[in-house]
Amino acid sequence: MSVCACTNTCKACKETKAQLEIHRLKELLCVIRECAVSDFDDRAVKLAGKGIGDDFHIPLSRFKKILESL
C-alpha cells in the first residue's frame, strides 16, 4: 500500500485504513479458530497475532467483545 502525501488524513486513506484493520481482524479470528483456543487470554492473542504483523494492535478487551458478538 502506498502512502499518500496527505499524511493519512483524507477520507480515502481513512477508509483504506479501516478496510485493512477489518482484514487483519478476520485473519486473526481465523488463526484463533484454527488453534481452537477456548480461553482468550493475552497469550492466545499474542500467539495468533504473530503472523499478522507488528503494526497490528488491538486491546484485549475490544478483541473479547468482537469474539463474543460472533
C-alpha positions in Angstrom: 0.0 0.0 0.0 1.5 3.3 -1.0 1.5 6.3 1.4 -0.1 9.4 0.1 1.1 13.0 0.8 -2.0 13.8 2.9 -0.5 12.0 5.9 -3.4 9.7 6.0 -6.0 12.3 7.0 -8.1 12.3 3.8 -11.3 10.3 3.6 -9.9 7.7 1.1 -6.9 7.0 3.4 -9.2 6.6 6.5 -11.4 4.2 4.6 -8.4 2.2 3.4 -7.0 2.0 6.9 -10.4 0.8 8.2 -10.5 -1.9 5.5 -7.0 -3.0 6.4 -8.0 -3.3 10.1 -11.1 -5.4 9.2 -8.9 -7.7 7.0 -6.4 -8.2 9.8 -9.2 -8.9 12.3 -10.5 -11.6 10.0 -7.1 -13.1 9.7 -6.7 -13.1 13.5 -10.0 -14.8 14.0 -9.1 -17.5 11.5 -5.9 -18.2 13.3 -7.6 -18.4 16.7 -10.3 -20.7 15.3 -7.7 -23.0 13.7 -5.9 -23.2 17.1 -9.3 -24.0 18.8 -8.5 -21.5 21.6 -11.3 -21.5 24.1 -9.8 -19.3 26.8 -9.0 -15.9 25.2 -6.1 -14.6 27.2 -3.1 -12.3 26.4 -1.0 -15.3 25.4 -3.5 -16.6 22.9 -3.9 -13.1 21.3 -0.1 -12.8 21.0 0.3 -16.3 19.5 -2.4 -15.6 17.0 -1.1 -12.2 16.1 2.5 -13.3 15.3 1.8 -13.9 11.6 -0.2 -10.7 11.1 2.5 -8.0 11.6 3.9 -5.8 14.3 1.7 -2.9 13.4 -1.4 -4.7 14.3 -2.6 -3.6 17.7 -6.0 -4.3 19.3 -6.8 -4.0 23.1 -7.7 -7.4 24.6 -11.0 -6.1 25.9 -12.1 -5.0 22.4 -10.9 -8.3 21.0 -13.0 -10.2 23.5 -16.1 -8.1 22.7 -15.7 -8.8 19.0 -15.4 -12.5 19.6 -18.4 -12.6 22.0 -20.5 -10.8 19.4 -19.9 -13.5 16.8 
